[in-house]
Amino acid sequence: MALLAASLAAQAQTGAEPHEGQEPAPLREVLVSARRSIEDRFMAAGSLVMIDRKDIEALGAFSVADVLRQLPGVQVTPTADGGVVIRMRGMDANATELLVDGQRVSSGKSQLPLDQLPSEMIERVEVVRAPSAEFSGATGGTLNIVLRQATVKQETNVRLTDNHVWGHNAPQTFFSQSGPLGGSARGRDPANKTPVPISEQPWAYFVAVSGTGYMLGSDTARQTLNNGNLSAQSETTGRYRRMEYSIVPRLNARLGVADQLALRATWSRSNFGGAAQSQGSNTLGNQLYNLRTQEDSGYRRQYLQGAADWTHRFASSKLESTASGSQARESVNRAGSVMDSNGSGQIADLYTFNDQRQEDLWTLKTKLTGTASELLWSMGAELESRTLRVASASTDSFNPAANLDLTASVVRQIVWGQNEWELPGRSTLTAGLRAEMLDIASGDSTSLANQRLGFLQPSLHTRAPLGGDTQWRLNFARVTRNPSIWDLVNRTTPASGSNGITNPDSVGNPNLRPERAWALDTGLEHRLGKEGSAGLNLFVRQQQDTLATLTTQMGSRWIAQRANVGDSVVWGLELDAKTGLAWMGMGSDWTLSSNGSLLQSRMSSGPNVGNRIPGQAGYVASINVAKPLRRSGGVFGGFTLSLTGPAQLNTSPGITGSEAARGMLDVYVGSVLPSVGYWRSGVYNIGNASFLRQRNYADSAGNALLDSSNMRLTPRVFFSIGTQFCQNFKPC
């Protein structure tokens, strides 16, 4: 309350007029002609990196996953079924907060297909690296994906794409249109510079429709050495087809001089299906037997969301309010068999798994921000209500049937505030405080216990200019990360195919505790002309009750379970740069976007004491060089090289492992035909990057086992044609 009172006092002070003859001293030098994404980075109340629409077009990105791979400290790992795992700074995947238009995505699978969402639907991606009063719950960082907004600019885009993988084709289509609805789109009369009356200012709209097809899967070779001798080996082939359908409408309206309304909706549907087959051999009790597995799986997801954003401007502040509701439904059906055969006969293990989930979400948010001064203050509140429903059933020839029917509710209440003060030398200090309360109510206490969790998150941030184009930042905060609701549910999800250390069952853990951390971020930021920027950032996280996944053996089956694995320290150095390449003698429109992160961690207690956090890469880096598409015509293209360093996979006492370093190269080229359209062709994953993993452990007899796997995803070739129309459907 004292902080909020100070914010109001600051508002009153900043609203005062300067004395006659006195010029107000600016706190920072703003390069007015620079890009907004660069200035937003310099003015943010915390460490912020942004990729905007212009950057996305220059990257040649096809999906959100392609964009995320270009961000500092972000590790994007494909999975065998075509999804992606997103980790910031190499920490646990759940340490990254994912937002879409500022709203949390589902607590289970993503509410939107972030890995396959077309890049044309993205306005910008914001990377919030340092915790603040407004953002929390993410020790790794926060990724906010902002979808395209309505605009009075009349523009129509059409794109047709074909993907070719494993000898099969998968089509993709994209259509979008924007423009005014009634009124005048003139803005200001160029003759007399008078504003267009509010009554004549138009409503604006944007609508995008996409159908995205993908061929997905992998080829994986596994083998096990027992005291140096080959005891098991297999070859697994997974082939899946995925279709994503999305409709994203937006509508903006100015209701008066001080009020603006935005209506937005999203409908998305996903159909995913295919089969995985494995064939190999194993040794048990000195007896060799053949092993063959087969699984057919299907997945369907439907997501519907609607929201209204209202903005009201006061004389010296701005009030932003949002009301939104969404529903996500998911259905998973799997049926498979595991066949063992030797000279004595054959044993068949048949299994099925069916999972039906639904999540309803309602959110109310409000934020009040001062606008009368360069000194920023803001405060806000949020109420979020989720209803979770899950019904699952599994059968197994050698295990009893398991069923779960659970309904639970999660209510989150948040208030926060932060204020910025001026310090000597044009420096500033921002102090913030966030209070959050989480209530979990379950209809089945044996599957999910009722809980009430609360925490306070204080934060301090300062920045100091070191010249006109350079500044230094320091951020310090206390963060609490609550476990995912689905990780708390006491249920078992069987592995797909033959159970093993690299393919374990997933088991919930109702005893998980929140992870707490002290967070320190500091670094330098520098403008590189009007179009570029560079940054160097050092981060440290001191964590208690670190959340991670443990892989252990329970009876005859391997299980993966989320657990509090002890205290840890995580630190790293991040470098990013974005600039033109004219200084290298290349054309003025060539761009370079690159980043690199050196990452380190150490467990100070728990079963993995002395080791790194499982799965944290030693480094991540990417470099993108591109000649962007120009409407005036000509050739465009570029390449992206992504590197991920080695990682430890130590998960529990007596079990160690590693993941090898890897690199992926993507190349594309195209040409613009003025007044007609464009074509683009490229190859993703040139060289078919390998995902090499090893596990070391001992069996019940004390024999040393080495389990290794090599997964390949196969290059993807694509070809696109498209066109763009402006006012009255005339070619741009």
Residue pairs with C-beta under 8 A, 6 or more apart in sequence:
3 417
3 418
3 419
3 431
3 432
3 433
4 379
4 417
6 419
7 370
7 377
7 378
7 379
7 417
7 418
7 419
10 370
10 375
10 377
10 419
10 420
10 421
11 316
11 317
11 370
11 372
11 377
14 316
14 370
14 372
14 373
14 375
15 315
15 316
15 372
15 373
18 24
25 426
26 374
26 426
27 374
27 375
27 422
27 426
27 428
28 42
28 43
28 374
28 426
28 465
28 471
29 465
29 468
30 39
30 42
30 43
31 38
31 39
31 468
31 469
31 527
31 530
33 530
34 527
34 530
34 531
35 52
35 54
35 530
35 531
36 52
37 50
37 51
37 52
37 55
37 124
38 527
38 531
38 532
38 533
40 48
40 50
41 48
41 49
41 50
41 525
41 533
41 535
42 471
42 525
42 527
43 376
45 132
45 134
45 376
45 418
45 420
45 430
45 432
45 461
46 128
46 129
46 130
46 131
46 132
46 135
46 430
46 459
46 461
46 475
46 521
47 128
47 129
47 130
47 473
47 475
47 521
47 523
47 537
48 126
48 127
48 128
48 129
49 71
49 72
49 126
49 127
49 129
49 535
49 576
50 124
50 125
50 126
50 127
51 59
51 67
51 70
51 71
51 124
51 125
52 123
52 124
53 122
53 123
53 124
54 628
55 578
55 593
56 67
56 119
56 122
56 124
56 125
57 628
57 629
58 591
58 593
58 624
58 626
58 628
58 638
59 66
59 67
59 70
59 119
59 593
59 624
59 626
59 638
59 640
60 626
60 637
60 638
60 640
60 666
60 668
60 680
60 682
61 67
61 70
61 119
62 118
62 119
62 161
62 684
62 718
63 115
63 116
63 117
63 118
63 119
64 114
64 115
64 116
64 117
64 119
64 122
64 125
64 145
65 76
65 84
65 114
65 115
65 116
66 119
66 640
66 666
67 119
67 122
67 125
68 74
68 76
68 86
68 125
68 143
69 76
69 622
69 640
69 642
70 593
70 595
70 622
70 624
70 640
71 125
71 127
71 143
71 595
72 127
72 129
72 535
72 537
72 574
72 575
72 576
72 595
72 596
72 597
73 88
73 89
73 90
73 129
73 141
73 572
73 574
73 595
73 597
73 599
73 620
74 86
74 87
74 88
74 127
74 143
74 620
75 86
75 87
75 88
75 90
75 617
75 620
75 644
76 84
76 85
76 86
77 84
77 85
77 87
77 644
77 691
78 84
78 691
78 713
79 85
80 217
80 218
80 220
80 238
80 276
80 711
81 216
81 217
81 238
81 240
81 272
81 297
82 115
82 214
82 216
82 217
82 240
82 242
82 272
83 115
84 114
84 115
85 93
86 93
86 96
86 98
86 114
86 143
87 93
87 95
87 96
87 140
87 615
87 616
88 95
88 96
88 129
88 138
88 140
88 141
88 143
89 95
89 140
89 141
89 539
89 570
89 572
89 597
89 599
89 616
90 570
90 572
90 599
90 601
90 613
90 615
90 616
90 617
90 620
90 647
91 139
91 140
91 541
91 570
91 601
91 613
91 616
92 140
92 546
92 547
92 548
92 549
92 613
92 615
94 481
94 483
94 484
94 487
94 547
95 138
95 139
95 140
95 141
95 481
95 515
95 547
96 138
96 140
96 141
96 142
96 143
97 104
97 135
97 136
97 137
97 138
97 141
97 142
97 143
98 104
98 105
98 110
98 114
98 142
98 143
98 145
99 105
99 142
99 143
99 144
99 145
100 111
100 112
100 114
100 144
100 145
100 147
101 144
101 145
101 146
101 147
101 264
101 307
102 144
102 146
102 322
102 365
103 307
103 324
103 363
104 384
105 111
105 112
105 114
106 328
106 359
106 361
107 359
107 386
107 388
107 410
107 484
107 485
107 486
108 328
108 330
108 357
108 359
108 484
108 486
109 301
109 330
111 268
111 303
111 305
111 326
111 328
111 359
112 246
112 266
112 268
112 303
113 212
113 244
113 246
113 268
113 270
113 301
114 145
116 212
116 214
116 242
116 244
117 244
117 246
118 172
118 174
118 208
118 210
118 212
118 246
120 148
120 157
120 159
120 174
120 176
120 208
120 210
121 147
121 148
121 176
121 208
121 210
121 246
121 248
122 145
122 146
122 147
122 148
123 146
123 147
123 148
123 149
124 146
125 143
125 144
125 145
125 146
126 142
126 143
126 144
126 146
127 141
127 142
127 143
128 135
128 138
128 141
128 142
128 143
128 144
129 141
129 521
129 537
129 539
129 574
130 461
130 473
130 475
130 477
130 519
130 521
130 539
131 138
131 139
131 457
131 459
131 475
131 477
131 479
131 519
132 418
132 430
132 432
132 459
132 461
132 475
132 477
133 416
133 417
133 418
133 432
133 433
133 434
133 457
133 459
134 367
134 378
134 380
134 416
134 418
134 432
134 434
135 142
136 434
136 436
136 457
136 479
136 480
137 436
137 479
137 480
137 481
137 482
138 479
138 481
139 479
139 481
139 515
139 517
139 519
139 541
139 543
139 570
147 248
147 250
147 264
147 266
148 176
148 178
148 206
148 208
148 248
148 250
149 206
149 250
149 252
149 262
150 178
150 204
150 205
150 206
150 250
150 251
150 252
150 262
151 178
151 179
151 204
151 206
151 252
152 178
152 179
152 180
152 185
152 202
152 204
153 178
153 179
153 726
154 178
154 179
154 180
154 185
154 726
154 727
154 728
155 176
155 177
155 178
155 179
155 724
155 725
155 726
155 732
156 175
156 176
156 177
156 724
156 725
156 726
156 729
157 174
157 175
157 176
157 177
157 722
157 723
157 724
158 174
158 175
158 722
158 723
158 724
159 172
159 173
159 174
159 175
159 720
159 721
159 722
160 171
160 172
160 173
160 720
160 721
160 722
161 171
161 172
161 173
161 174
161 718
161 719
161 720
162 169
162 170
162 171
162 172
162 718
162 719
162 720
163 169
163 170
163 171
163 172
163 213
163 214
163 215
163 716
163 717
163 718
164 716
164 717
164 718
165 214
165 215
165 216
165 714
165 715
165 716
165 717
166 215
166 217
166 239
166 714
168 215
168 241
169 215
170 213
170 214
170 215
170 241
171 211
171 213
172 210
172 211
172 212
172 213
173 209
173 210
173 211
174 208
174 209
174 210
174 212
174 722
175 208
175 209
175 210
176 206
176 207
176 208
176 209
177 205
177 206
177 207
178 204
178 205
178 206
178 207
179 185
179 204
179 205
180 202
180 203
180 204
180 205
181 202
181 203
181 204
181 205
181 251
182 202
182 203
183 199
183 200
183 201
183 202
183 203
184 196
184 200
184 201
184 202
185 202
186 196
187 196
188 194
188 195
188 196
189 196
198 254
198 256
198 257
201 254
203 251
203 252
203 253
204 251
204 252
204 253
205 249
205 250
205 251
205 252
206 248
206 249
206 250
207 247
207 248
207 249
207 250
208 246
208 247
208 248
208 249
209 246
209 247
209 248
210 244
210 245
210 246
211 243
211 244
211 245
212 243
212 244
212 245
212 246
213 241
213 242
213 243
213 244
214 241
214 242
214 243
214 244
215 239
215 240
215 241
215 716
216 239
216 240
216 241
216 242
216 274
217 237
217 238
217 239
217 240
217 274
217 276
217 713
217 714
218 236
218 238
218 711
218 712
218 713
218 714
219 235
219 236
219 237
219 238
219 711
219 712
219 714
220 235
220 236
220 237
220 238
220 709
220 710
220 711
220 712
221 233
221 234
221 235
221 236
221 709
221 710
222 232
222 233
222 234
222 235
222 236
222 280
222 500
222 502
222 707
222 708
222 709
222 710
223 230
223 232
223 233
223 234
223 707
223 708
224 230
224 231
224 232
224 233
224 282
224 705
224 706
224 707
224 708
225 231
225 705
225 706
225 708
226 283
226 699
226 703
226 704
226 705
227 703
227 704
231 282
231 283
231 705
232 280
232 281
232 282
232 283
232 291
233 280
233 281
234 278
234 279
234 280
234 281
234 291
234 498
235 278
235 279
235 280
236 276
236 277
236 278
236 293
236 497
237 276
237 277
237 278
238 274
238 275
238 276
238 277
239 274
239 275
239 276
240 272
240 273
240 274
240 275
240 297
241 272
241 273
241 274
242 270
242 271
242 272
243 270
243 271
243 272
244 268
244 269
244 270
245 268
245 269
245 270
246 266
246 267
246 268
246 269
247 265
247 266
247 267
247 268
248 264
248 265
248 266
248 267
249 264
249 265
250 262
250 263
250 264
251 262
251 263
251 264
252 260
252 261
252 262
252 263
253 260
253 261
253 262
254 260
255 261
258 312
258 313
258 314
259 310
259 311
259 312
259 313
260 310
260 311
261 308
261 309
261 310
261 311
262 308
262 309
262 310
262 311
263 306
263 307
263 308
263 309
264 306
264 307
264 308
264 309
265 304
265 305
265 306
265 307
266 303
266 304
266 305
266 326
267 303
267 304
267 305
268 301
268 302
268 303
269 300
269 301
269 302
269 303
270 299
270 300
270 301
270 302
271 299
271 300
272 298
272 299
272 300
273 296
273 297
273 298
273 299
274 296
274 297
275 294
275 295
275 296
275 297
276 293
276 294
276 295
276 297
276 496
276 497
277 292
277 293
277 294
278 291
278 292
278 293
278 294
278 497
278 498
279 290
279 291
279 292
279 293
280 290
280 291
280 292
281 288
281 289
281 290
281 291
282 288
282 289
282 291
282 340
283 289
287 342
288 342
289 340
289 341
289 342
290 339
290 340
290 341
290 342
291 338
291 339
291 340
291 498
292 338
292 339
292 341
293 336
293 337
293 338
293 339
293 497
293 498
294 336
294 337
295 334
295 335
295 336
295 337
295 496
295 497
296 334
296 335
296 336
297 332
297 333
297 334
297 335
297 496
298 331
298 332
298 333
298 334
299 330
299 331
299 332
299 333
300 330
300 331
301 328
301 329
301 330
301 331
302 328
302 329
303 326
303 327
303 328
303 329
304 326
304 327
305 324
305 325
305 326
305 327
306 324
306 325
306 326
307 322
307 323
307 324
307 325
308 322
308 323
308 324
309 320
309 321
309 322
310 320
310 321
310 322
311 318
311 319
311 320
311 321
312 318
312 319
313 319
313 371
315 372
316 370
316 371
316 372
317 368
317 369
317 370
317 371
317 372
318 368
318 369
318 371
319 366
319 367
319 368
320 366
320 367
320 368
320 369
321 364
321 365
321 366
321 367
322 363
322 364
322 365
322 366
323 363
323 364
324 361
324 362
324 363
325 360
325 361
325 362
325 363
326 360
326 361
327 358
327 359
327 360
327 361
328 357
328 358
328 359
328 361
329 357
329 358
330 355
330 356
330 357
330 358
331 355
331 356
331 357
332 353
332 354
332 355
332 356
333 353
333 354
333 355
334 351
334 352
334 353
334 354
334 496
335 351
335 352
335 353
336 350
336 351
336 352
336 496
336 497
337 348
337 349
337 350
337 351
338 348
338 349
338 351
338 497
338 498
339 346
339 347
339 348
339 349
340 346
340 347
340 348
340 349
341 347
348 397
349 396
349 397
349 398
350 395
350 396
350 397
351 394
351 395
351 396
351 397
351 494
352 393
352 394
352 395
353 392
353 393
353 394
353 493
353 494
354 392
354 393
354 394
355 390
355 391
355 392
355 493
356 390
356 391
356 392
357 388
357 389
357 390
358 388
358 389
358 390
359 386
359 387
359 388
359 389
360 386
360 387
361 384
361 385
361 386
362 384
362 385
363 382
363 383
363 384
363 385
364 382
364 383
364 384
365 380
365 381
365 382
365 383
366 380
366 381
366 382
367 378
367 379
367 380
368 378
368 379
368 380
369 376
369 377
369 378
370 376
370 377
370 378
375 420
375 421
375 422
375 428
376 418
376 419
376 420
376 430
377 417
377 418
377 419
377 420
378 417
378 418
379 415
379 416
379 417
379 418
380 414
380 415
380 416
380 417
381 414
381 415
381 416
382 412
382 413
382 414
382 415
383 411
383 412
383 413
383 414
384 410
384 411
384 412
384 413
384 414
385 409
385 410
385 411
385 412
386 409
386 410
386 411
386 412
386 485
387 407
387 408
387 409
388 406
388 407
388 408
388 409
388 410
388 485
389 406
389 407
390 404
390 405
390 406
390 489
391 404
391 405
391 406
392 402
392 403
392 404
392 491
392 493
393 401
393 402
393 403
393 404
394 401
394 402
394 403
394 492
394 494
395 401
396 494
402 491
402 492
404 447
404 489
404 491
405 444
406 442
406 443
406 444
406 447
406 448
406 489
407 442
407 443
407 444
408 440
408 441
408 442
408 443
408 448
408 485
409 439
409 440
409 441
410 438
410 439
410 440
410 441
410 485
411 438
411 439
411 441
412 436
412 437
412 438
412 439
413 436
413 437
414 434
414 435
414 436
414 437
415 434
415 435
416 432
416 433
416 434
416 435
417 432
417 433
418 430
418 431
418 432
418 433
418 459
419 430
419 431
419 432
420 428
420 429
420 430
421 428
421 429
421 430
421 431
422 428
423 429
423 462
423 464
425 464
425 465
426 464
426 465
427 462
427 463
427 464
427 465
428 462
428 463
429 460
429 461
429 462
430 459
430 460
430 461
430 462
431 458
431 459
431 460
431 461
432 458
432 459
432 460
432 461
433 456
433 457
433 458
433 459
434 456
434 457
434 458
434 459
435 454
435 455
435 456
435 457
436 454
436 455
436 457
436 480
437 452
437 453
437 454
438 451
438 452
438 453
438 454
438 482
439 451
439 452
440 448
440 449
440 450
440 451
440 452
440 453
440 485
440 488
441 450
442 448
442 449
442 450
446 490
447 489
447 490
447 491
447 510
448 485
448 488
448 489
448 490
448 510
449 488
449 510
453 482
453 514
455 480
455 514
455 516
456 478
457 477
457 478
457 479
457 480
458 477
458 478
459 475
459 476
459 477
459 478
460 475
460 476
460 477
461 473
461 474
461 475
461 476
462 473
462 474
463 471
463 472
463 473
463 474
464 471
464 472
465 471
466 472
466 524
469 526
469 527
470 524
470 525
470 526
470 527
471 524
471 525
472 522
472 523
472 524
472 525
473 521
473 522
473 523
473 524
473 525
473 537
474 520
474 521
474 522
475 519
475 520
475 521
475 522
476 518
476 519
476 520
477 518
477 519
478 516
478 517
478 518
478 519
479 516
479 517
479 518
479 519
480 514
480 515
480 516
480 517
481 514
481 515
481 516
481 517
481 547
482 514
483 512
483 513
483 514
483 515
483 547
483 562
484 562
486 508
487 508
487 509
487 512
487 562
488 508
488 509
488 510
488 512
489 508
489 510
490 508
490 509
490 510
491 507
491 508
492 505
492 506
492 507
492 508
492 559
493 505
493 506
493 507
494 505
495 503
495 504
495 505
495 506
495 558
496 503
497 503
499 505
499 557
499 558
500 558
500 707
501 551
501 553
501 558
501 655
501 695
501 697
501 707
502 693
502 695
502 707
502 709
503 558
504 551
504 557
504 558
504 559
504 560
505 557
505 558
505 559
505 560
506 559
506 560
506 561
507 559
507 560
507 561
508 561
508 562
509 561
509 562
509 563
512 547
512 562
512 563
512 564
513 545
513 564
514 545
515 543
515 544
515 545
515 546
515 547
515 564
516 543
516 544
516 545
517 541
517 542
517 543
517 544
518 541
518 542
519 539
519 540
519 541
520 539
520 540
520 541
521 537
521 538
521 539
522 537
522 538
523 535
523 536
523 537
523 538
523 574
524 535
524 536
525 533
525 534
525 535
526 533
526 534
526 535
527 533
528 534
528 577
528 578
528 579
529 579
529 580
531 578
531 579
531 580
531 591
532 577
532 578
532 579
532 580
533 577
533 578
533 579
534 575
534 576
534 577
534 578
534 579
535 574
535 575
535 576
535 577
536 573
536 574
536 575
537 573
537 574
537 575
538 571
538 572
538 573
538 574
539 570
539 571
539 572
539 574
540 569
540 570
540 571
541 568
541 569
541 570
541 571
542 567
542 569
543 567
543 568
543 569
543 570
544 567
545 564
545 566
545 567
546 564
546 565
546 566
546 567
546 568
546 603
546 606
546 613
547 562
547 563
547 564
547 565
548 562
548 563
548 565
548 613
548 614
548 651
549 560
549 561
549 562
549 563
549 614
549 651
550 560
550 561
550 562
550 563
550 565
550 607
550 651
550 652
551 558
551 559
551 560
551 651
551 652
551 655
552 558
552 559
552 561
552 651
552 652
552 655
553 559
564 606
565 603
565 606
565 607
565 608
566 603
566 604
566 605
566 606
566 607
566 608
566 609
567 603
567 604
567 605
567 606
568 601
568 602
568 603
568 604
568 613
569 601
569 602
569 604
570 599
570 600
570 601
570 613
570 616
571 600
571 601
572 597
572 598
572 599
572 600
573 597
573 598
574 595
574 596
574 597
575 595
575 596
575 597
576 594
576 595
576 596
577 592
577 593
577 594
577 595
578 591
578 592
578 593
578 594
579 591
579 592
580 588
580 589
580 590
580 591
580 592
581 587
581 590
581 591
581 592
581 625
582 588
582 590
584 590
587 627
589 627
589 628
589 630
590 625
590 626
590 627
591 624
591 625
591 626
591 627
591 628
592 623
592 624
592 625
593 623
593 624
593 626
594 621
594 622
594 623
594 624
595 621
595 622
596 619
596 620
596 621
596 622
597 619
597 620
597 621
598 618
598 619
599 616
599 617
599 618
599 619
599 620
599 645
600 612
600 618
601 612
601 613
601 616
602 610
602 611
602 612
603 609
603 610
603 611
603 612
603 613
607 652
607 653
608 614
608 650
608 651
608 652
611 648
611 650
612 647
612 648
612 650
614 647
614 648
614 649
614 650
614 651
615 647
615 648
615 649
615 659
616 647
616 648
617 644
617 645
617 646
617 647
617 659
617 661
618 645
618 646
618 647
618 661
619 643
619 644
619 645
620 642
620 643
620 644
620 645
621 642
621 643
622 640
622 641
622 642
622 643
623 640
623 641
624 638
624 639
624 640
624 641
625 638
625 639
626 636
626 637
626 638
626 639
627 635
627 636
627 637
627 638
628 636
629 636
629 670
629 672
629 678
630 636
630 672
631 672
631 674
631 724
631 732
632 672
632 674
633 671
633 672
633 673
633 674
634 671
634 672
635 669
635 670
635 671
636 669
636 670
636 671
636 672
636 680
637 667
637 668
637 669
637 670
638 667
638 668
639 665
639 666
639 667
639 668
640 665
640 666
641 663
641 664
641 665
642 663
642 664
642 665
642 666
643 661
643 662
643 663
644 661
644 662
644 663
645 661
646 658
646 659
646 660
646 661
647 658
647 659
648 656
648 657
648 658
648 659
649 656
649 657
649 658
649 659
649 693
649 694
649 695
650 656
650 657
651 657
654 697
654 698
655 695
655 696
655 697
656 695
656 696
656 697
657 693
657 694
657 695
657 696
658 693
658 694
659 691
659 692
659 693
659 694
660 690
660 691
660 692
660 693
662 689
662 690
662 691
662 692
663 687
663 689
664 684
664 685
664 686
664 687
664 689
665 685
665 686
665 687
666 682
666 683
666 684
666 685
666 686
667 682
667 683
667 686
668 680
668 681
668 682
668 683
669 680
669 681
669 682
670 678
670 679
670 680
670 681
670 720
671 678
671 679
672 678
674 731
675 731
676 723
676 731
677 721
677 722
677 723
677 724
677 731
678 721
678 722
678 723
679 719
679 720
679 721
679 722
680 719
680 720
680 721
680 722
681 717
681 718
681 719
681 720
682 717
682 718
683 715
683 716
683 717
683 718
684 715
684 716
684 718
685 713
685 714
685 715
685 716
686 715
687 715
688 712
688 713
688 714
688 715
689 712
689 713
690 710
690 711
690 712
691 709
691 710
691 711
691 712
691 713
692 708
692 709
692 710
693 708
693 709
693 711
694 706
694 707
694 708
695 705
695 706
695 707
695 708
696 704
696 705
696 706
696 707
697 705
697 707
698 704
698 705
699 705
723 731
724 731
724 732
725 731
725 732
726 732
